[in-house]
């Protein structure tokens, strides 16, 4: 399990509240904590503009934008769903298969204003 650092902007409790998981239910806490840590790392690298820090102290200069926080909840949820579907297939029925897509337009839309443009 990866413990959130002092600058954690998304926590296990945030995710459990959003996902309507009883706080007393600790069954998946290790997996949720790992998903939350991976989510924070991913979004901090993908959208550095959303995470301004003081050059000297490294302390955050502003709270995380709500759109990035929401994207974090969605991404953590996708990672939790993938835990039961390493190949991306989440269900098979007589109607066919259901997959966890590799791209989520909602997450991209929420994070897009905070990403840096790359010109090649």
N, C-alpha and C positions, 0 to 999 in steps of 0.2 A: 504494500500500500504506500502511496506517495502522500505525505502530509502537505496540506497547503501552507505556503509560506506566509510571512507577515503581510504581504501585499495581496493576499487572496481576495479576488473580487467576485468569485463564484465559489460557494461552499457546498458541502454535502447537504447541509440543512436547507440551503436555497433550492437545490435540485429536488430533495425529498418533498418539500412543501409544494413546489410547482407540479411534481408528478403525482401528488396526492398519495404519497407513501407515509404511513404512520411513523412518526418520529421514534416510537418505541421499537419498531421493526428494524432490527440490525442485520437481518439475513444477508442482504446484498451491500452492506456498507463499504466493504473493501472494494468491490467492483465499481460502486458509484464513486468512491473517492478517486479511484484510478481514472475513471472516465472524466471526472471534473478536472483533475490535474492535466490530463491530456488535452482537454478542451481549452483550458486557460493557456497552456503552452502554444497550442495551434493558433488561437486567435490573437495572441500577443505577437506572434511572428507574422501572421497574415495581415493584421491591421495595426501596425505600430503607432500610427497617428492617434489612435484611440487611447493610448496608454502613455501620456507624457509624464516624464519623471524629471526630478531635479538632477542636474548634471553632477552635483557635488554629493548629495546625500542619497540619491537613488529613490527618494520618496515620491509617491505619486503626486502630481500637481493638480489633478482633477479627478472626480469620480468617473468610473467607467460609464460611457453613454448607455442609455437604456436599450438602444437597438443592439448594441454589442452584447449586453447582458442577456437579452432575449435570444440572440443567436447562440450564446453559450449554453443556455438551457436546451435549445433544440439540438445542438451538436452533441451535448452530453447524452441526450435521450437517444439519438441515433447510434452512438457508441454502445449504449446499453442494449439496444435492439440487436446490434451486430454480435453481441456476446453469444447469443443463441443461434446465430446464423453466420458462421465464419465464411461460408461461400456466398453469402448474400441472399439466400433463399429463406424466407420466413414462414412459408406455408405452402402446402400442396393439397389441392382438393380436386374434385371432378371438374371444377371450373378452370383449373390450371395452377400455375405457381404464382406466388407473391414474392417479390424481391424488395430488399432495401436498396434503393438506388444509390449510386456512388456520388451523385450530385444533388444537392438540395437548393433549389432556387430561392426559397425563403431565407435560408442562412446567408446565401450570397448577397441577396438584396439588402439584408440588415447590415452586413459588414461592408458593402461596397463604398459607402461614403467615407469610410475610415481607412481605406487601403491607399497605398501610394501608387501612382501611375508609373509604369515602366515603359520607356521608349527605347526601342532597339534600332 
